[in-house]
Amino acid sequence: MSANDNPIRQVCVYCASSRECDEVYFAAAEALGRELARKGIDIIYGGGAGGLMGRLADAALSEGGRIIGILPRFMDELEWGHQKLTELVLVNDMHERKRAMLERADAVVALPGGCGTLEELFEAITWKRLGLYFGPIVLVNVQGFFDPCIELLERCVAEKFMDGRHRSMWKVVESPHQVIEAVCNAPPWTEDCRSFAVPGL
């Protein structure tokens, strides 16, 4: 499948709110926002105005893209939300935010980030393992950021906490420019995954 006949219409992007990280990560967020917007793909993200979140949103909007923020009400009250989004959805708490983001998504993309980003990524992988989510998951491994994460997932398989087939749940790319191709070429994932969700069962 090529990017031109891509069935993906909405991509959920997990990324950081930190304003202190290296500019290379900001550049990656900006590049991803532009790439998705130029392909007419809606972006669903955490709704923040700062850090990689803000750069992603601003880049997509600058290209005329649609970007939908999912923000907990307490963050809105703290004025952490982006004020110029195509759509801002306020939810009650973090759990509802994660569920709403994932339920809307045709695919998930993780940029580097902190514990919140990692929590979201691992929840998406867990949902996929259990057959609750079936779309592609792509890690954008800028400067090898996700190397320890990938090593840990491989250890999970090696120690038989996960099945070898679970390796196909995610794809790793080095650059935002490789994301759309990775999403389009991700292997299919179906409800058959439940038959090997728990090794040895």
N, C-alpha and C positions, 0 to 999 in steps of 0.2 A: 504494500500500500504506500502511496506517495503522499507527501504533504498536501498536494493539490486536491486529492479526493479524501482528505482527512475527515472522519466523522466526528471528531472531537470538537465540541462547541464551547464547553466551559471547563477551564482548568483551575484547580485549587492550588494556590502557591503558599507554601509555608516559608516564612523568613523572619529575620530578626528585627527587633525594635531598637536595638542598640545604635547610638549615634557615635560610638567610640571605636568601632572596628575599622580595619584597614580599608582604604579606598577601593582596593581590588574587589571587595565584596559588594560595595555600592555599585561599582561599574557592572558587575554581573547582574544585579537586580535590575538596573536600568536597561541593560541589553535584553533581558528576558521580557520585561514589560513591553519594550518596543517590538520585539519579535512576535509575541502573541497578538498584540494589537494589530500589527500589519497583516497578520493572517486572519483577522476577523474573529479571533478566539476570545471569548469573555474570560476575565480573570476574577476569581473568587479568592479573597484573602482576609486577613484578620482585621482590616478596617483602620489600622493605625496610620498616623501621619509622620511618625519619626522613623529613623533608621532605614534599613533596607525596605521596610514596608512602604514608607513614604516615597522612596526613590522609585520603587516598582510602580506605584500608583501614578506618580507624576509622569513617568516615562510613557506608560500606557495611555494616559489622558492626552499627552502631547501628540500622540499619533492618532487621536480620534477613537481610541479603543474604549470598550466598556469594562468598567471595573466595579465589582460589588464587594463591599466591606461587610463583614459579620462581626459586630462589636458587642461585648457585654455592657449592660447599662452602667455598671460602676465605672468602666473605662470612659464612657461617654460623659459621665458626670465629672470625671477628672480632666476632661477635654483632651483626651488622647486620640480621638477620632479624626480622620481626614475629612475636611469640610467640602471637598469638591468632587466627591465620587459620583459615579453614575447612579449608584444606589447604596444606601447604608441601611443595613438591617440590624436593629437592636434586639438582643436576646437577654435572657435572665442571668445566665452564668457561663462559665468557661465550658462546662460539659455540653450545654446547648449549642454554644458557638462551634465546637469541634464537630458535633453531629450535623449541624446545618451546613457547614462547609463541605463535609465529605458527602452528604446526601445529594448535594447539587452538582457534584463534580463528575465529569467524564474521565478525568485524569488528575493525578496529583504530582506536583513538582516540589521538591524540597531544595531550597537554597541553604547555605550555612546559617546557623543561628545558635541560640542558647538552649536552655532546658525546655522552654516552651515549644520551640521548633522541633526538638528531638522527641518530645512527648507526642506531638501531633503526627510526626513521621511514623513512630512506632505504633501508634494507634491505628493509622491507616494500614500498615503492614499486618497488624493483628486482624483487623476487619477483613482484609483480603484473604488471609489464611483461613478464616472461619466462613468464608463465602457470604459475607455481608456487603462486600464491596468487590467489584470485578474489574475496575479500570487499571490502566498503567500507573506505576509509581516510578518516578525518575528522580535520582539524586544528582544534583549539579555539584560535582566534586572540585570546586574551585580551590586551587593550591593544596589539593590533597586533604581538604578539611574532613571529609567523611571517611578517610582511610581507617581510622580506629573503629568506626561504626560498622564498616563493611567487614573488618576483621572479626568483630564480635559476632556478627550474624553468621559468618562462616564457622566460627567456633560453636555456635548453637547447633549448626548442622553436623559438624564433626563429632560433637558429644551426644548426638541423637536426641536433642531436645526439639529439633525440627527435622523434617524430611528433606532429602536432597532436592526434591522437586520444588521446594519452597524458594530455592535460589532464583527461580524465574519470576518471582513476584515483583522484583524491582530491577531497574536498569540504572547503570551509573554512566554519566557523561562528564567530560571535563569542562565543557563550555555551554553557556546558555544557547549558543547558536546550534547545538546538537539536540536540543530538547524536543523540538517538534518531530524530527525524524525518529527519535527514540520512542516517542509516544505513538507515532503511527505504526512503527514496526514491533511494538511490544507483543509478545505471544499472548494468545487468548487465555482467559482464565474463567472457568465455569464452576457450577455447583459441584462438579465431580471432586473439587478440591477438598470437600468435606470428608471424603473417604480416606484421606491421608492427613487430615488436619492434626490428629494426635498420633505420633509415631507409636506403633505397637498395639494400637487399639483394634 
